[in-house]
Amino acid sequence: MAKIVSMDEAVAQIKDGMTIMVSGFLSAGGPNEVLHAIAEAGVKDLTVICNDGGDPKRDHSLAELIHNGQVAHLWATHIGLNPEVGQKMNDGSMKVTLVPQGSMAEKIRAGGYGLGGVLTPTGLATPVGEGAEDVGGTKKEVITIDGKEFLLERPLRADVALIYGSVADKYGNVKIHGDARNFNIVMAAAADTVICQADEVIDMMDPDEVLIQNVLVDYIVDGGNK
């Protein structure tokens, strides 16, 4: 069954109050045209799980939603290129949860593959360590195994994942070039609904080129190589 939809049909899947994952590493490998359409649609009170806070120097990025006040809670690993994130965090207008980048990837992977969480030494004895807030308002715990301490990082999942593909076919198979792969692969498995913005949409993809299988993808949007 063909999974190609219009931008309006894709954005209609995003409702107020949802938790969404957004792929990308700053300007690389993100669904920027879908984000712009969500900004124009005015969807609000979103919890967003993303590597970073977007780049305000780009016309279309997560920074647009943050500037509009559409994001209530941001999970991120890096916010340094968007000063507005820090401002909103400090004035209380947007909740921000910072997570080490590797831990974020593993939390999402755990959510996608049904794991109860992951154990990592990263973050011990820091502000993101024991007692820091985690998923669902829980507090991070330290677990000792063979005399070594680890933080328990609970899994992250979302209602919708917005991912990017260099090429997608009409059945939902996705190929991604180079570094643009970043968070796309793990996020595709960790959401109830997956929307892929593709630079190019073709009829059928060579199976050897498929990076994200169609069983994980619900909708394909033609991003027009933007």
C-alpha positions as CSV (number, residue, x, y, z in Angstrom):
1,M,0.0,0.0,0.0
2,A,1.3,3.4,-1.0
3,K,2.2,5.6,2.0
4,I,2.7,9.0,0.3
5,V,0.7,11.8,1.8
6,S,0.5,15.6,1.4
7,M,2.2,17.9,3.9
8,D,-1.3,18.9,5.3
9,E,-2.2,15.2,5.8
10,A,1.1,14.6,7.6
11,V,0.7,17.6,9.9
12,A,-2.8,16.5,10.7
13,Q,-1.4,13.6,12.7
14,I,0.2,16.0,15.2
15,K,-2.2,17.0,18.0
16,D,-1.9,19.4,20.9
17,G,-0.1,17.9,23.8
18,M,1.6,15.1,21.9
19,T,5.1,13.8,22.5
20,I,7.1,13.9,19.2
21,M,10.6,12.8,18.3
22,V,12.5,15.0,15.8
23,S,15.5,13.5,14.0
24,G,18.5,15.5,12.9
25,F,21.8,16.9,14.1
26,L,21.3,20.7,13.8
27,S,20.8,21.2,10.1
28,A,21.7,17.7,9.0
29,G,19.1,15.0,8.5
30,G,16.1,16.7,10.0
31,P,12.5,17.0,8.7
32,N,12.7,20.7,8.5
33,E,9.8,21.3,6.0
34,V,7.5,19.2,8.2
35,L,8.6,21.3,11.3
36,H,7.8,24.5,9.4
37,A,4.4,23.2,8.5
38,I,3.7,22.3,12.1
39,A,4.8,25.8,13.1
40,E,2.3,27.3,10.7
41,A,-0.4,24.9,11.9
42,G,-0.1,26.3,15.4
43,V,0.0,22.9,17.2
44,K,0.9,23.6,20.8
45,D,1.9,22.1,24.2
46,L,4.3,19.6,22.5
47,T,6.9,17.6,24.3
48,V,9.8,17.3,21.8
49,I,12.6,14.8,22.0
50,C,15.5,16.0,19.8
51,N,19.3,16.1,19.7
52,D,19.3,19.9,20.0
53,G,17.2,23.0,20.2
54,G,17.4,23.9,16.6
55,D,19.3,26.6,14.7
56,P,17.6,30.0,14.7
57,K,19.7,31.0,11.8
58,R,17.8,28.6,9.6
59,D,14.3,29.5,8.4
60,H,12.9,26.1,9.0
61,S,14.0,24.2,12.1
62,L,12.8,23.2,15.6
63,A,13.9,26.7,16.7
64,E,10.8,28.0,14.9
65,L,8.4,26.0,17.1
66,I,10.4,27.0,20.2
67,H,10.2,30.7,19.3
68,N,6.4,30.4,18.7
69,G,5.9,28.9,22.2
70,Q,4.6,25.6,20.8
71,V,7.0,23.5,22.8
72,A,6.1,22.9,26.4
73,H,8.9,20.4,27.2
74,L,12.2,19.8,25.3
75,W,14.4,16.8,25.8
76,A,17.8,17.6,24.2
77,T,21.5,17.0,24.3
78,H,22.8,20.3,23.1
79,I,21.1,23.8,23.2
80,G,24.1,26.1,22.7
81,L,23.2,27.3,19.2
82,N,19.7,28.5,20.2
83,P,19.9,31.1,23.0
84,E,16.1,31.2,23.3
85,V,16.1,27.7,24.8
86,G,18.2,28.9,27.7
87,Q,16.0,32.0,28.1
88,K,12.8,30.0,28.2
89,M,14.3,27.4,30.5
90,N,15.4,30.1,33.0
91,D,12.1,32.1,32.9
92,G,10.1,28.9,33.3
93,S,8.1,29.2,30.0
94,M,9.5,25.9,28.7
95,K,10.7,22.9,30.6
96,V,14.1,21.6,29.4
97,T,15.6,18.2,30.2
98,L,19.2,17.8,29.2
99,V,20.6,14.3,28.6
100,P,24.1,13.3,27.4
101,Q,24.0,12.5,23.7
102,G,25.0,8.9,24.0
103,S,22.5,8.3,26.8
104,M,19.8,10.0,24.7
105,A,20.4,7.6,21.8
106,E,20.3,4.6,24.1
107,K,17.1,5.8,25.9
108,I,15.4,6.0,22.5
109,R,16.8,2.7,21.4
110,A,15.5,1.1,24.6
111,G,12.1,2.6,23.9
112,G,12.1,1.2,20.4
113,Y,13.1,-2.3,21.3
114,G,11.1,-2.9,24.4
115,L,14.0,-2.7,26.9
116,G,13.4,-1.6,30.5
117,G,16.2,0.9,30.3
118,V,20.0,1.0,29.9
119,L,22.8,1.2,32.5
120,T,25.6,3.7,31.9
121,P,28.3,5.4,34.0
122,T,27.8,8.6,32.1
123,G,26.4,11.3,34.3
124,L,27.4,9.9,37.7
125,A,28.1,12.6,40.3
126,T,26.8,15.3,37.9
127,P,23.5,17.3,37.8
128,V,22.1,14.7,35.4
129,G,22.9,11.9,37.8
130,E,21.2,10.3,40.7
131,G,18.0,12.1,41.7
132,A,17.7,14.0,38.4
133,E,14.3,13.9,36.8
134,D,13.8,11.2,34.2
135,V,10.9,9.9,32.1
136,G,7.5,10.3,33.5
137,G,8.7,12.4,36.5
138,T,10.7,9.5,37.9
139,K,14.1,10.1,39.5
140,K,17.3,8.6,38.2
141,E,18.6,5.7,40.2
142,V,22.1,4.3,40.7
143,I,22.5,0.6,40.4
144,T,25.6,-1.3,41.6
145,I,26.8,-4.3,39.5
146,D,30.0,-6.2,40.4
147,G,31.1,-3.3,42.6
148,K,30.6,-0.7,39.8
149,E,27.9,2.1,39.9
150,F,25.7,2.8,36.9
151,L,22.8,5.2,36.2
152,L,19.6,3.6,35.1
153,E,18.4,5.5,32.1
154,R,14.7,4.8,31.4
155,P,13.4,4.3,27.8
156,L,12.0,7.1,25.7
157,R,9.0,6.7,23.3
158,A,6.8,9.2,21.4
159,D,3.4,9.4,19.9
160,V,4.9,10.5,16.6
161,A,8.5,10.4,15.2
162,L,9.4,12.9,12.5
163,I,12.3,11.5,10.5
164,Y,14.2,12.3,7.3
165,G,15.2,10.3,4.3
166,S,17.4,11.1,1.3
167,V,15.2,8.7,-0.8
168,A,12.0,6.9,0.1
169,D,9.8,4.7,-2.0
170,K,6.0,4.8,-2.1
171,Y,5.8,1.7,0.2
172,G,7.7,3.5,3.0
173,N,11.3,2.1,2.6
174,V,13.9,4.7,3.4
175,K,17.5,5.4,2.4
176,I,19.7,8.0,4.1
177,H,23.0,9.3,2.9
178,G,26.1,9.7,5.2
179,D,25.9,11.6,8.4
180,A,22.3,12.5,7.9
181,R,21.5,9.1,9.4
182,N,22.1,10.3,13.0
183,F,19.0,9.8,15.1
184,N,16.7,8.7,12.3
185,I,17.2,5.0,12.7
186,V,16.6,4.7,16.4
187,M,13.6,7.1,16.4
188,A,11.8,5.2,13.6
189,A,11.4,2.3,16.0
190,A,10.4,4.3,19.1
191,A,7.1,5.9,18.1
192,D,3.5,4.9,17.6
193,T,3.4,6.8,14.2
194,V,6.4,7.6,12.0
195,I,6.4,10.3,9.3
196,C,9.3,10.6,7.0
197,Q,10.2,13.7,5.0
198,A,12.1,12.5,1.9
199,D,14.1,14.6,-0.5
200,E,13.2,12.2,-3.3
201,V,10.3,9.7,-3.6
202,I,10.6,6.8,-6.0
203,D,8.4,3.9,-7.0
204,M,10.4,1.1,-5.5
205,M,13.8,0.9,-3.8
206,D,16.5,-1.8,-4.2
207,P,16.2,-3.9,-1.1
208,D,20.0,-3.7,-0.6
209,E,19.7,0.1,-0.2
210,V,17.0,0.1,2.5
211,L,18.1,1.5,5.8
212,I,14.7,1.9,7.5
213,Q,12.2,-0.8,6.5
214,N,8.6,0.1,5.5
215,V,7.1,-1.8,8.5
216,L,8.4,1.1,10.7
217,V,7.1,4.0,8.5
218,D,3.5,5.1,8.3
219,Y,3.7,8.2,6.1
220,I,6.0,9.6,3.4
221,V,6.1,13.3,2.6
222,D,7.9,14.7,-0.5
223,G,10.2,17.3,1.0
224,G,11.3,18.5,-2.5
225,N,15.0,18.4,-1.7
226,K,14.8,21.4,0.6
